[in-house]
Amino acid sequence: MSPLQLELALRIGTGRVTMSLRRDLGMASLLATLFDYDGVIADTLADMLRFAGETCAEMGYPRKATAADLDALETMSFVDFALRIGVPTGRAQEFARRTMARFERRPAPPPIFSGMDMVVRDAAARGQVGIVTGSPARAVLQFLGKHRLDACVDVLIAVEQPGTRSEKISAALDQLGRQPDEACLVGDAVSDVRACREVGVRSIAVAWGHQSAARLAAAGADTVVNSPQELAELLRGI
Protein backbone atom coordinates (compact mmCIF):
# COMPACT_ATOMS: atom_id res chain seq x y z
CA MET A 1 0.00 0.00 0.00
CA SER A 2 1.43 3.37 -1.02
CA PRO A 3 1.53 6.31 1.43
CA LEU A 4 -1.34 7.95 -0.47
CA GLN A 5 -3.46 4.80 -0.27
CA LEU A 6 -2.66 4.39 3.43
CA GLU A 7 -3.68 7.96 4.17
CA LEU A 8 -6.92 7.44 2.23
CA ALA A 9 -7.76 4.40 4.35
CA LEU A 10 -7.12 6.34 7.54
CA ARG A 11 -9.15 9.34 6.43
CA ILE A 12 -12.10 7.28 5.23
CA GLY A 13 -12.27 5.95 8.76
CA THR A 14 -12.76 9.50 10.05
CA GLY A 15 -15.09 10.59 7.25
CA ARG A 16 -12.42 12.71 5.52
CA VAL A 17 -11.41 11.83 2.00
CA THR A 18 -9.21 14.75 0.97
CA MET A 19 -5.72 13.29 0.78
CA SER A 20 -2.34 14.91 0.78
CA LEU A 21 1.10 13.39 0.45
CA ARG A 22 3.93 15.83 0.99
CA ARG A 23 7.02 15.22 -1.11
CA ASP A 24 10.30 16.97 -0.38
CA LEU A 25 10.68 19.00 -3.56
CA GLY A 26 12.86 21.79 -2.22
CA MET A 27 13.36 24.74 -4.54
CA ALA A 28 12.47 22.62 -7.58
CA SER A 29 8.78 23.07 -6.78
CA LEU A 30 7.87 26.02 -8.98
CA LEU A 31 4.35 25.07 -10.00
CA ALA A 32 1.33 23.12 -8.84
CA THR A 33 -0.39 21.28 -11.68
CA LEU A 34 -3.94 20.17 -10.96
CA PHE A 35 -5.52 17.57 -13.21
CA ASP A 36 -9.08 16.52 -13.73
CA TYR A 37 -9.32 12.74 -13.92
CA ASP A 38 -12.13 11.67 -16.26
CA GLY A 39 -11.45 12.68 -19.84
CA VAL A 40 -8.01 14.11 -19.05
CA ILE A 41 -5.93 11.27 -17.61
CA ALA A 42 -8.39 8.37 -17.66
CA ASP A 43 -10.33 7.42 -20.78
CA THR A 44 -13.71 6.88 -19.13
CA LEU A 45 -16.09 7.97 -21.90
CA ALA A 46 -17.23 4.44 -22.79
CA ASP A 47 -17.74 3.62 -19.11
CA MET A 48 -19.62 6.86 -18.52
CA LEU A 49 -22.09 6.17 -21.31
CA ARG A 50 -22.50 2.47 -20.53
CA PHE A 51 -22.93 2.92 -16.78
CA ALA A 52 -25.35 5.80 -17.27
CA GLY A 53 -27.44 3.68 -19.62
CA GLU A 54 -27.44 0.75 -17.20
CA THR A 55 -28.48 3.00 -14.32
CA CYS A 56 -31.27 4.57 -16.36
CA ALA A 57 -32.62 1.16 -17.33
CA GLU A 58 -32.39 -0.03 -13.73
CA MET A 59 -34.34 3.02 -12.56
CA GLY A 60 -36.97 2.67 -15.28
CA TYR A 61 -35.77 5.41 -17.62
CA PRO A 62 -34.51 3.57 -20.73
CA ARG A 63 -32.76 6.57 -22.29
CA LYS A 64 -29.50 5.92 -24.12
CA ALA A 65 -26.84 8.43 -23.08
CA THR A 66 -24.61 9.80 -25.85
CA ALA A 67 -21.34 11.69 -26.10
CA ALA A 68 -23.39 14.67 -27.30
CA ASP A 69 -25.18 14.70 -23.94
CA LEU A 70 -21.86 15.08 -22.14
CA ASP A 71 -20.67 17.75 -24.55
CA ALA A 72 -23.83 19.79 -23.91
CA LEU A 73 -23.43 19.93 -20.12
CA GLU A 74 -22.77 23.27 -18.47
CA THR A 75 -21.59 21.55 -15.28
CA MET A 76 -19.79 18.23 -15.57
CA SER A 77 -21.40 16.22 -12.79
CA PHE A 78 -23.38 13.01 -12.47
CA VAL A 79 -26.41 14.95 -11.26
CA ASP A 80 -26.39 17.29 -14.24
CA PHE A 81 -25.80 14.34 -16.55
CA ALA A 82 -28.87 12.66 -15.04
CA LEU A 83 -31.03 15.70 -15.69
CA ARG A 84 -29.73 15.97 -19.24
CA ILE A 85 -30.76 12.42 -20.12
CA GLY A 86 -34.23 12.72 -18.64
CA VAL A 87 -33.96 11.52 -15.05
CA PRO A 88 -36.40 13.54 -12.89
CA THR A 89 -34.89 16.08 -10.51
CA GLY A 90 -36.07 14.14 -7.48
CA ARG A 91 -34.10 11.06 -8.53
CA ALA A 92 -30.96 12.70 -9.94
CA GLN A 93 -28.95 12.15 -6.75
CA GLU A 94 -29.98 8.50 -6.77
CA PHE A 95 -28.79 8.22 -10.37
CA ALA A 96 -25.46 9.76 -9.35
CA ARG A 97 -24.99 7.32 -6.45
CA ARG A 98 -25.85 4.27 -8.54
CA THR A 99 -23.63 5.30 -11.43
CA MET A 100 -20.66 6.09 -9.19
CA ALA A 101 -21.11 2.70 -7.52
CA ARG A 102 -20.71 1.10 -10.94
CA PHE A 103 -17.38 2.87 -11.38
CA GLU A 104 -16.23 1.59 -7.99
CA ARG A 105 -17.29 -1.97 -8.88
CA ARG A 106 -15.49 -1.92 -12.22
CA PRO A 107 -13.30 -5.05 -12.23
CA ALA A 108 -10.28 -3.18 -13.61
CA PRO A 109 -9.39 0.51 -13.84
CA PRO A 110 -10.07 2.29 -17.15
CA PRO A 111 -7.31 2.83 -19.72
CA ILE A 112 -5.04 5.83 -19.54
CA PHE A 113 -4.79 8.22 -22.48
CA SER A 114 -1.58 7.46 -24.33
CA GLY A 115 1.17 9.76 -23.12
CA MET A 116 -0.62 11.06 -20.03
CA ASP A 117 1.43 8.88 -17.69
CA MET A 118 4.55 10.71 -18.84
CA VAL A 119 2.80 14.09 -18.52
CA VAL A 120 1.92 13.38 -14.88
CA ARG A 121 5.39 12.05 -14.06
CA ASP A 122 7.03 15.05 -15.71
CA ALA A 123 4.79 17.46 -13.79
CA ALA A 124 5.61 15.65 -10.54
CA ALA A 125 9.34 15.86 -11.24
CA ARG A 126 9.12 19.63 -11.66
CA GLY A 127 6.56 20.54 -8.99
CA GLN A 128 3.46 19.49 -7.12
CA VAL A 129 0.59 17.49 -8.61
CA GLY A 130 -3.04 17.33 -7.54
CA ILE A 131 -6.15 15.63 -8.88
CA VAL A 132 -9.53 17.34 -8.50
CA THR A 133 -12.29 15.04 -9.70
CA GLY A 134 -15.97 14.26 -9.55
CA SER A 135 -15.20 10.54 -9.43
CA PRO A 136 -15.00 8.33 -6.32
CA ALA A 137 -11.64 8.38 -4.53
CA ARG A 138 -11.31 4.60 -4.44
CA ALA A 139 -11.74 4.32 -8.21
CA VAL A 140 -9.12 7.01 -8.81
CA LEU A 141 -6.65 5.38 -6.42
CA GLN A 142 -7.06 2.01 -8.11
CA PHE A 143 -6.31 3.68 -11.43
CA LEU A 144 -3.25 5.50 -10.08
CA GLY A 145 -1.94 2.30 -8.53
CA LYS A 146 -2.37 0.31 -11.72
CA HIS A 147 -0.46 2.88 -13.75
CA ARG A 148 2.13 3.47 -11.00
CA LEU A 149 1.24 7.13 -10.67
CA ASP A 150 0.17 7.18 -7.01
CA ALA A 151 3.62 8.32 -5.86
CA CYS A 152 3.36 11.31 -8.23
CA VAL A 153 0.22 12.77 -6.63
CA ASP A 154 0.42 15.14 -3.66
CA VAL A 155 -3.30 15.72 -3.16
CA LEU A 156 -6.49 14.02 -4.33
CA ILE A 157 -9.84 15.72 -3.91
CA ALA A 158 -12.66 13.49 -5.10
CA VAL A 159 -16.45 13.48 -5.25
CA GLU A 160 -16.72 12.71 -1.53
CA GLN A 161 -15.31 16.15 -0.71
CA PRO A 162 -18.22 18.63 -0.46
CA GLY A 163 -18.20 21.92 -2.32
CA THR A 164 -18.38 23.46 -5.76
CA ARG A 165 -15.73 22.91 -8.40
CA SER A 166 -14.05 26.21 -7.54
CA GLU A 167 -14.16 25.40 -3.82
CA LYS A 168 -12.48 22.07 -4.49
CA ILE A 169 -9.75 23.72 -6.54
CA SER A 170 -9.20 26.16 -3.68
CA ALA A 171 -9.06 23.25 -1.23
CA ALA A 172 -6.37 21.59 -3.35
CA LEU A 173 -4.34 24.80 -3.39
CA ASP A 174 -4.67 25.08 0.40
CA GLN A 175 -3.44 21.50 0.80
CA LEU A 176 -0.45 22.26 -1.42
CA GLY A 177 0.29 25.63 0.19
CA ARG A 178 -0.09 27.42 -3.14
CA GLN A 179 -1.54 30.70 -4.36
CA PRO A 180 -3.72 30.70 -7.50
CA ASP A 181 -1.01 32.32 -9.61
CA GLU A 182 1.30 29.43 -8.72
CA ALA A 183 -0.97 26.79 -10.24
CA CYS A 184 -2.81 25.66 -13.33
CA LEU A 185 -5.62 23.19 -13.86
CA VAL A 186 -5.85 20.77 -16.78
CA GLY A 187 -9.49 19.99 -17.49
CA ASP A 188 -11.89 18.93 -20.20
CA ALA A 189 -15.11 20.76 -19.33
CA VAL A 190 -16.50 24.27 -19.54
CA SER A 191 -17.21 24.04 -15.80
CA ASP A 192 -13.45 23.53 -15.27
CA VAL A 193 -12.76 26.71 -17.23
CA ARG A 194 -15.32 28.71 -15.25
CA ALA A 195 -14.04 27.40 -11.92
CA CYS A 196 -10.47 28.32 -12.83
CA ARG A 197 -11.61 31.85 -13.64
CA GLU A 198 -13.41 32.12 -10.30
CA VAL A 199 -10.33 30.98 -8.37
CA GLY A 200 -7.76 32.82 -10.49
CA VAL A 201 -5.98 29.70 -11.72
CA ARG A 202 -4.73 29.30 -15.28
CA SER A 203 -7.00 26.96 -17.27
CA ILE A 204 -5.61 24.44 -19.74
CA ALA A 205 -8.29 22.54 -21.65
CA VAL A 206 -7.70 19.25 -23.45
CA ALA A 207 -9.35 18.46 -26.77
CA TRP A 208 -9.51 14.68 -26.19
CA GLY A 209 -11.95 14.74 -23.26
CA HIS A 210 -15.69 14.77 -22.72
CA GLN A 211 -16.34 18.19 -24.24
CA SER A 212 -15.28 19.61 -27.58
CA ALA A 213 -12.38 21.96 -28.18
CA ALA A 214 -14.81 24.47 -29.69
CA ARG A 215 -16.90 24.59 -26.51
CA LEU A 216 -13.82 24.90 -24.32
CA ALA A 217 -12.37 27.71 -26.41
CA ALA A 218 -15.72 29.53 -26.42
CA ALA A 219 -15.85 29.20 -22.62
CA GLY A 220 -12.60 31.16 -22.42
CA ALA A 221 -9.96 28.53 -21.66
CA ASP A 222 -6.54 30.16 -21.42
CA THR A 223 -5.10 27.41 -23.62
CA VAL A 224 -6.54 24.45 -25.52
CA VAL A 225 -4.15 21.58 -26.27
CA ASN A 226 -4.73 18.84 -28.81
CA SER A 227 -2.46 16.06 -27.54
CA PRO A 228 -0.65 14.94 -24.39
CA GLN A 229 2.61 15.76 -26.14
CA GLU A 230 1.47 19.34 -26.68
CA LEU A 231 0.37 19.50 -23.05
CA ALA A 232 3.76 18.26 -21.84
CA GLU A 233 5.57 20.92 -23.86
CA LEU A 234 3.24 23.63 -22.56
CA LEU A 235 3.72 22.62 -18.92
CA ARG A 236 7.50 22.55 -19.30
CA GLY A 237 7.38 26.14 -20.48
CA ILE A 238 5.29 27.52 -17.62
C-alpha positions in Angstrom: 0.0 0.0 0.0 1.4 3.4 -1.0 1.5 6.3 1.4 -1.3 8.0 -0.5 -3.5 4.8 -0.3 -2.7 4.4 3.4 -3.7 8.0 4.2 -6.9 7.4 2.2 -7.8 4.4 4.3 -7.1 6.3 7.5 -9.2 9.3 6.4 -12.1 7.3 5.2 -12.3 6.0 8.8 -12.8 9.5 10.0 -15.1 10.6 7.3 -12.4 12.7 5.5 -11.4 11.8 2.0 -9.2 14.8 1.0 -5.7 13.3 0.8 -2.3 14.9 0.8 1.1 13.4 0.5 3.9 15.8 1.0 7.0 15.2 -1.1 10.3 17.0 -0.4 10.7 19.0 -3.6 12.9 21.8 -2.2 13.4 24.7 -4.5 12.5 22.6 -7.6 8.8 23.1 -6.8 7.9 26.0 -9.0 4.3 25.1 -10.0 1.3 23.1 -8.8 -0.4 21.3 -11.7 -3.9 20.2 -11.0 -5.5 17.6 -13.2 -9.1 16.5 -13.7 -9.3 12.7 -13.9 -12.1 11.7 -16.3 -11.5 12.7 -19.8 -8.0 14.1 -19.1 -5.9 11.3 -17.6 -8.4 8.4 -17.7 -10.3 7.4 -20.8 -13.7 6.9 -19.1 -16.1 8.0 -21.9 -17.2 4.4 -22.8 -17.7 3.6 -19.1 -19.6 6.9 -18.5 -22.1 6.2 -21.3 -22.5 2.5 -20.5 -22.9 2.9 -16.8 -25.4 5.8 -17.3 -27.4 3.7 -19.6 -27.4 0.8 -17.2 -28.5 3.0 -14.3 -31.3 4.6 -16.4 -32.6 1.2 -17.3 -32.4 0.0 -13.7 -34.3 3.0 -12.6 -37.0 2.7 -15.3 -35.8 5.4 -17.6 -34.5 3.6 -20.7 -32.8 6.6 -22.3 -29.5 5.9 -24.1 -26.8 8.4 -23.1 -24.6 9.8 -25.8 -21.3 11.7 -26.1 -23.4 14.7 -27.3 -25.2 14.7 -23.9 -21.9 15.1 -22.1 -20.7 17.7 -24.6 -23.8 19.8 -23.9 -23.4 19.9 -20.1 -22.8 23.3 -18.5 -21.6 21.5 -15.3 -19.8 18.2 -15.6 -21.4 16.2 -12.8 -23.4 13.0 -12.5 -26.4 15.0 -11.3 -26.4 17.3 -14.2 -25.8 14.3 -16.5 -28.9 12.7 -15.0 -31.0 15.7 -15.7 -29.7 16.0 -19.2 -30.8 12.4 -20.1 -34.2 12.7 -18.6 -34.0 11.5 -15.0 -36.4 13.5 -12.9 -34.9 16.1 -10.5 -36.1 14.1 -7.5 -34.1 11.1 -8.5 -31.0 12.7 -9.9 -29.0 12.1 -6.7 -30.0 8.5 -6.8 -28.8 8.2 -10.4 -25.5 9.8 -9.4 -25.0 7.3 -6.5 -25.9 4.3 -8.5 -23.6 5.3 -11.4 -20.7 6.1 -9.2 -21.1 2.7 -7.5 -20.7 1.1 -10.9 -17.4 2.9 -11.4 -16.2 1.6 -8.0 -17.3 -2.0 -8.9 -15.5 -1.9 -12.2 -13.3 -5.1 -12.2 -10.3 -3.2 -13.6 -9.4 0.5 -13.8 -10.1 2.3 -17.2 -7.3 2.8 -19.7 -5.0 5.8 -19.5 -4.8 8.2 -22.5 -1.6 7.5 -24.3 1.2 9.8 -23.1 -0.6 11.1 -20.0 1.4 8.9 -17.7 4.5 10.7 -18.8 2.8 14.1 -18.5 1.9 13.4 -14.9 5.4 12.1 -14.1 7.0 15.1 -15.7 4.8 17.5 -13.8 5.6 15.7 -10.5 9.3 15.9 -11.2 9.1 19.6 -11.7 6.6 20.5 -9.0 3.5 19.5 -7.1 0.6 17.5 -8.6 -3.0 17.3 -7.5 -6.2 15.6 -8.9 -9.5 17.3 -8.5 -12.3 15.0 -9.7 -16.0 14.3 -9.6 -15.2 10.5 -9.4 -15.0 8.3 -6.3 -11.6 8.4 -4.5 -11.3 4.6 -4.4 -11.7 4.3 -8.2 -9.1 7.0 -8.8 -6.6 5.4 -6.4 -7.1 2.0 -8.1 -6.3 3.7 -11.4 -3.2 5.5 -10.1 -1.9 2.3 -8.5 -2.4 0.3 -11.7 -0.5 2.9 -13.7 2.1 3.5 -11.0 1.2 7.1 -10.7 0.2 7.2 -7.0 3.6 8.3 -5.9 3.4 11.3 -8.2 0.2 12.8 -6.6 0.4 15.1 -3.7 -3.3 15.7 -3.2 -6.5 14.0 -4.3 -9.8 15.7 -3.9 -12.7 13.5 -5.1 -16.4 13.5 -5.2 -16.7 12.7 -1.5 -15.3 16.1 -0.7 -18.2 18.6 -0.5 -18.2 21.9 -2.3 -18.4 23.5 -5.8 -15.7 22.9 -8.4 -14.1 26.2 -7.5 -14.2 25.4 -3.8 -12.5 22.1 -4.5 -9.7 23.7 -6.5 -9.2 26.2 -3.7 -9.1 23.3 -1.2 -6.4 21.6 -3.3 -4.3 24.8 -3.4 -4.7 25.1 0.4 -3.4 21.5 0.8 -0.5 22.3 -1.4 0.3 25.6 0.2 -0.1 27.4 -3.1 -1.5 30.7 -4.4 -3.7 30.7 -7.5 -1.0 32.3 -9.6 1.3 29.4 -8.7 -1.0 26.8 -10.2 -2.8 25.7 -13.3 -5.6 23.2 -13.9 -5.8 20.8 -16.8 -9.5 20.0 -17.5 -11.9 18.9 -20.2 -15.1 20.8 -19.3 -16.5 24.3 -19.5 -17.2 24.0 -15.8 -13.5 23.5 -15.3 -12.8 26.7 -17.2 -15.3 28.7 -15.3 -14.0 27.4 -11.9 -10.5 28.3 -12.8 -11.6 31.8 -13.6 -13.4 32.1 -10.3 -10.3 31.0 -8.4 -7.8 32.8 -10.5 -6.0 29.7 -11.7 -4.7 29.3 -15.3 -7.0 27.0 -17.3 -5.6 24.4 -19.7 -8.3 22.5 -21.6 -7.7 19.2 -23.5 -9.4 18.5 -26.8 -9.5 14.7 -26.2 -11.9 14.7 -23.3 -15.7 14.8 -22.7 -16.3 18.2 -24.2 -15.3 19.6 -27.6 -12.4 22.0 -28.2 -14.8 24.5 -29.7 -16.9 24.6 -26.5 -13.8 24.9 -24.3 -12.4 27.7 -26.4 -15.7 29.5 -26.4 -15.8 29.2 -22.6 -12.6 31.2 -22.4 -10.0 28.5 -21.7 -6.5 30.2 -21.4 -5.1 27.4 -23.6 -6.5 24.4 -25.5 -4.1 21.6 -26.3 -4.7 18.8 -28.8 -2.5 16.1 -27.5 -0.7 14.9 -24.4 2.6 15.8 -26.1 1.5 19.3 -26.7 0.4 19.5 -23.0 3.8 18.3 -21.8 5.6 20.9 -23.9 3.2 23.6 -22.6 3.7 22.6 -18.9 7.5 22.5 -19.3 7.4 26.1 -20.5 5.3 27.5 -17.6 
